Structures are given as C-alpha cells and as structure tokens.
C-alpha cells in the first residue's frame, strides 16, 4: 500500500455491520472450488522469501516475482493480456544516485576547506544536479511564516548566493502546530523551495545544536524518501566544519540558534566566506512490468481483479517505517504478498470457468504501486483491453491480518448494486464488514475511479509491522484471508452475471485530512483544494488524474487531465511547489490557478475551503 495517502482513510467508516443472508448466485449454477488456505500461505511465503528481496521496484526480486506470476497464469491456461505476453513493461523513477563530479569547497576570511563526500557533506536525493558558486548567507531556519510574524528572509539578499539553514524549526514553532504534528515550515523541501524562490543558487543544511547523546551525523543518501528533483542543489554539512564559517565572522552558531529559539527574532546575516558546490545527482530509472492474464467470457465485457505485487525492497527509497532497519529486506508479507497470493488463488479457482461466464475476468498484478500507483496508472493510460468494456475493478491490498473478524471494504458507493451484493457475500463468510462509500484511497483501485469504473477495495487494516522488516509470512492469518478470497470470488461472479452493466456513481466526499498535501487535501496545515495528482512523470507542472467531486477545484471547473503550472503568484514545476503554495494559502483565498488543458493555458479562480 502506497505511502502518503493511506492513514485515516478508514477512520470515517460507519459502524460494524454483521449481516445475515444467503450465498451469492454462481456461474451456471455451480460454485467454484473454495480457496485453499495451504496453497494460499505457501504463495505468501514464497513471495515474501529472502530471494524475493522485498520485491522492490527495479530489483531482481521483483523480476523473480514477475516470472512466478506469469508462469502460474500460463499454467492455468489463462490468456496473456500484456503488451509482451503476460507483461506490460513501463519505465519509472525508482530513486536517485550520486554520479559524476561531487565537490564542495568553502574559502575566505582564513577558511580554506575542501570537504569530503559522505564524510564532511552529502547531497540529498531530491537535490538538483549542477554547480553553484557564491557567498554564503545564513538564513536561520530558512523559514517565512506570516502566521508567526516571522520571516528570516526579510531584508536578506540571497540572490545568486548559497543559503545556509538549520534543520527543523525554532523551539517556539511547537506552539503553532496542531497537537502531535510538526510544522511543515521545518521540512527540508519547504526550505529548499523558499530559498529557490528568493533566488538562491543552492542550500546547505546544518544539524545545529545537538541534544544530549546526539551525534552530528550526515543523512544517509536516499533515506529522506523523496527522490524527485526539488529544483535547487541542496546538501548537508557537518556542524564542526560549518562552525568555522561563523567563527570567521566572530559569531557562534549555537548562540545564534539559541537567540532565534528564545527571542523569536531572526538572526539572518551574510558570512565572510564563499562556497563552490558541484552536486552530481542522477535520477535512477527502471523498467518494471504489470502482469496481466485474461479469462475470456461469452462477451467482450469484463471484470478486473487486481493486487499490487511490489513492495519496498530494503526500504532505501523511502516508505520504510523502521528507519534504523533500512538496508534490511522488507518482505511485505501482508503488503502485498497477501493480496497477490489471493489473486493467484482466484485465478486457480476461476480458471475452470473459461469461456462459460457472461463476461471475462482480467487478473491484474500491478508493479510500481508503492511509488505512487504507477502500475495501475500505466494500465489505464494504455489499457490492453477497452476501458469502456470494464464493468468493475476489485482490488485486494493487505488482506492477511484480519482483526476481530472485521474486513474493511471501500468503494461501496461507486455502484448502486454493490451494497446488496456485499451484504450477501459477507454473511456467507462469517466475517463482519465496515464499509466506505468512497473509491479514493491509497491503492490501485483509485486509478480506475478516475476513469469512472466502479471499484471495491478489500483491506484488513494497518498494524505495527506495516512497512517494516517485521511484516513476515508467519503472521498472516491464512484461514481468514481465504474467506476474503471466497468473498471476492463470489462478488466478482455476481457482478459478472449481472444482467446489465454497472453504472458508475460519483461519490461526493467530505474533505477530510486523509490524503497528502500534494493531493490538494492533506493533513495539518493549509486549506482544501481537492485535486488528485497523476504520479506519472510530466516535464513540468502538476498533472491531475482527477479532481474530487464537490471540491474547490471541481467547482472552479478543473478536471482530470489538466496540468497546473501556476498557483497564485507561485510557479508550479512539481508536487513540491504545489504543496508549498497550498500550505501558504489561507481558507477563503480566491486563487488564480492556471492549467494546461489540451496544451492550451486556462486560468480559473479557485476559492479555497476549510477542511472538515
């Protein structure tokens, strides 16, 4: 399950429903074989074994999993429905790497330093590549926060210079942040964007004053999670070396930091030294593949059954919730070997119905989900079957750890028939269900909602092993998981045998704090906008895969396919820029937003709303 949009999606569900009803209708009066718990857990164990290497996108382990899936589908007599047999390859950015020249020199006022890469300094993975040379300017924490009446760039000229900033936010910032949240002004990407807007050439980040027992450590390259180019070179430097720059000006860095923390006043100033930086950072690309198999029916309509098979690898490119264990394989038994094994079981039990069902069934194993729903987005952009013939998409992501016999099912409101079908199916399993009307959340079915295809999302809930090396196969509850497999089989058959095509229903959501700020509806700071980003790479701007019904963006006439290039006075080059601009706006602001629609600029006024 992809990072960034997942937490809180299930907090707004209704009360637990326990429904008593009969079995669903089945094809031709015969019920397919039940899912087998032994087969299921063996597949989970295989997919999460050490030789699968955490199934990281671009890894040899993911390729092994891909081959396993294709071989299994072929053995069942299913038809290949990729662009290369069972495979649909596509290119993705999987991270960043240091390459070519990397150097940093600081000279002047008695200082002559030639810093060593990874010992004295290191670029961040989201750094732009390139050279920068100019005077060093200390901008405190590098923050402009009108709500605090605090601006460390006020009266400070950084154009054509290198900005030096402290990590985090000043001590008084905690009073301004919601309980339990940190200030977004303290985020490194926010600092980098602000420096870039003021005309700085590069950014140097310092840890600053350390607490008891803390060490002045450099960050691990790539450990920040974000890998896309923020648009300006940005590096971290050891504090002991940076202290010399301040001493050359007769200043003490620690004292300056304490002054900002204690007084709430900026301590920004030029330093009598110059820096020359060459940052060699390159985006890493990889070809990964969706694995697609088809069970033909009697017509050209079809139902999609899906699950993503990628995970985090060693957690090195972000998403790991065990930072101290990055470098160890994250096996992803529940996320999402559990859903992938379920899809294999569905293929096994339904394969004997080849040519007998009213509609076909497309078994879709998606890659690239953990990096932003990239596999499902790639498929809906270049579908291997006509999208107009798809009746519904049923997605399984983390179904292996059912607690209190309760299953969560999302997307129930996207087709009028879904609730009745599910109530009968749930009763047959002996499980209980909590339902969500919306089809938007943090897994691959969202790519199909964007195309107005009804969706259902089956999910057993988050747990303490989520996105950690401890998400291992022996913790999977196979007996409960195969009940979910049987439920999905019966639900899929009921949809397949329905007399008419399901009609998509638009669910107007309450805009809660359940998605990332980059989606225009994030938690914490900033008002509500209502866009959903297309995580496929675009050259510049932020492309919308959709906008939420009833949202400010929708009311202004924005729609899926638009690419935002301007938000008020902020030029939007990437998601970072949009996140920053949205956070700096206020509820009630009327913002001029320019998008490219069919290659032509269109400007609309969006009135930002309060989150609810």
Secondary structure, DSSP 8 states (H G I E B T S, - for coil): --TTS-TTTTTT----B---------GGG-------HHHHHHHHHHHTSGGGGGGBTTSHHHHHHHHHHHHHHHHTT-EE-SSBTTEEEEEEEEEEEE-S--EEEEEETTEEEEE-BTTTEEE-TT---EEEEEEEEE-TT--EEGGGTEETTTT---TTSEEEEESS--GGGGGGS-TT---GGGSHHHHHHHHHHTT-SEEEEE--S--TT-------TTTTS--S--SSEEEEE-HHHHHHHHHTTT--HHHHHHHHHHH-----EEEEEEEEEEE-EEEEEEEEEEEEEEE--SSS-EEEEEEE--B-TTSTTS--S-GGGTTS----IIIIIHHHHHHHHHHHHHGGGTTTSSSEEEEEEESSGGGTSHHHHHHHHS-SS-GGGEEEEEEESS-S--BTTEEEEE-GGGSTTHHHHHHHHHHHHT-EEEE-S---SSSTTHHHHTTT--EEEEE----TTTTSTT--GGG--HHHHHHHHHHHHHHHHHHHT-SS------------S-B-GGGT-BSSSS-B--EEE--S--SSSEEEEEE-TTSHHHHTT--TT-EEEEETTEE--SHHHHHHHHHHS-TT-EEEEEEEETTEEEEEEEE-B---
